[in-house]
Amino acid sequence: MDNEYAWACECGAMNGVLALEAAGINRVVCYCGDCQAFAHYLDRAEDVLDDAGGTDIAQMSAARVTINEGLDHLQCMRLSESGIHRWYAGCCRTPIGNTGGYGMPFIGVIGAKLITPGDADDVLGPVGSKIQTGSAKREIDGAGGFPLGAIWRFMRIIVGAKLSGAQKRAPFFDAASKEPIVVPVILDEAERTALMAKVAAA
């Protein structure tokens, strides 16, 4: 049986439950520039990123996330037309997680904000991989790209969600239209350049 973990945005206007199962979670720390840019976009770099620019992410089936209250506060942004969907609570700009499109039914839950500090290892399990370390602010021990173990765990989440039909239960996309339930803000080139300048200067 899944363990249920109650989560809430910082101001409490949006809340819900994570249905967690250790075998269904791929926990990584990602140092890519795009994840750093998302934190800066939300003005959350200080409390989302670690001292090397890493974001603690727990990848799981998107259907494992339930939003009980505050759905009207849900917002989405993309760094470009082809960028992944980055979801947050607009009420207090708390990051929730990153998803692909409807056909990629996963979410990378951003543990730094949704999990009580100090509880992450017990709730999400240990960090399995450190990825995209070439963009870190300092040298990081670990693989610099996508370790095979992380790729395997990620693909198992995707395939499992597709086979079970879990993507139809995920709260971020309309199952009929396969479109995000809120229209994403897509940054233009000037906005993206300015944001990446913040990342470089941090």
N, C-alpha and C positions, 0 to 999 in steps of 0.2 A: 504494500500500500504506500502511496506517496505521502511524504511529510508536507504539511501545509505551513507556509511561513507568511504571516501578515506583513504587508509592506505599505508604505505611505510616502507621499512626496513631503518635502520639508515643511510646508505649511499645513499639511493634513487635509487639504481640500480634495485630493485624489488618493484613493487607497484601493487595495485589493489583496489578492493572495497569489503566492507562487506555489505551485504543486511540484515538489522537488523529489527526485530520485537520483541517488548518486550515479547510477549507471547511465543516466540520461543527461548528464551535465559535462560539458567540456570547458573547464575553467582555464583561462589564459590571461596573461598580462600583455596588452598590445601597445606598442610604442610608435605606431605609424603616425605620420603627420596628420592624417584625416581625423583620427580619434582625438589627437591633441587639439585640432581645430574646432571640433565639436565642443569640447570643454571650454575653449576660449569664446566661442559663439554664445554660450550660455552664461559667460562670466563666472564660470565655475572651475577654472583651472586649478585654483589653490586647494579645493576640497575634493576634486575628482582625480587629478593626476598625481602620481607619486613623484618623488624628487628627481626622477629621470624622465618624466613625461609619460609614464605608463598608465593605462586604464585597466582596472581589474574588471574582466568581462566573464560572465558565466553564460556560455552558449547552451541553449536548450530549445526544445520545441516551443514555438510561439503560443501554442494552445495551453502551455503550462502557466501562462500569465492570465489572471482574471482581474478585471477592473470592476470593483463593486460600486464605488462612488466617484464622482468627479469626471466622468467621461467627457463632459463638455470642456474640460480644461486640456484635453489631450491635443498636442500639437506635433508637427513633423517638419523636419527640414532635410534638404539634400544639398551637398556641396556642389553638385553639378547635375545635369540632366540624367547622367548614368550612375550617379552616386547612390549609395545605399540609403535607406530610409532611417533617419535618426529621430527617435521619439522622445518627447519630454513633456513635463507638466507645465503648461504656460502660466499657471497661477504663480509659481515661484521659481520657474526655470530649473526644476529638478530633472536631470536626465533619467530616462527609464531604460532605454536600450536601443539596439540597432537591428534592423531586419533587412532582408532582401525583399524582392517582390512576392506576390502571392504564391508563385511557384517555388519559392525557396522558404519553406515554412519554419524558420528558426528565428530566435531573438538572442542577441547578445546582451543580457541584462547587466547593467552597470552597477556592480556590487557596492561601490564606494558610497552610493547615495541611497540605495534601497535596502541594504542590510545594516543592521545595527553594528556600529564599530566594535571590532573585537569578536564578532560572531561569524565572520565570513567563512573561516575554515570549518567550523562545525556545521554551518548551514549549507555551504556550497562544495565542501571538500577542498583538498589542497590544489594549489595552482599546478596544472599539468605541463604548461609550456609558456615560454616567453617568446613572443613573436615580433617581427619587424624591428628588431633591436638596432638596426642600422640607423633608425631615426631617433634613437634615445638621446637624451641630453648628456649622458655619460656612458662609459663602457659598461655593458651588461654581460654577465655570464649567461650563456645559453645560445640557442640557435638564432640566427638572424632572419630567417625567412619563415617558412611554415613547416615545422617538424612533421614527419610522417605520422607520428602518434596523434598530433592535434588534427591533422587532416582526416585521419581514420575516424576519430571520435566525432568530428563535425559531420562527415558524410553519413555516419550511422544515425545521427539525429535527423538529418534531412530525409533519408530513406524511410526511417521508422515513421516519421510524421506523414509522409506521402502514403505509405501503405495502410496506415491506420485511419486516414482521412482527418487527421488532427488539424490540418491547415484550415478546415472549414469552421473550426471552433475558436480559432485565434481571434482576438479582439481588434486587431489592427487593420484588417482588410475585410471588405464586404465579399462574402462567399459567392454572391450572384454575379456581381460586376467584376470581381477580382481587383478592384481598385482600393487604395487606402481610404479609410473612413473619414479622414480629413485631408484637405488639399495641401500637399507639402509646399513649403517655401523653398524655392530653388535659387541658390545664390548665382548672381551673374559674375562675369570674369573680374570686374573691379572689386566686388564684394569679397570674392574668394581670394584675390591677391592681397587685400587689406587684412583679411583674417590670417592668411599664412604668414604675413609679416609679423603679426602678434606671436605666432608660434615660434618663429625664428628668433624673436627678441626675448622670449621668455627664458 
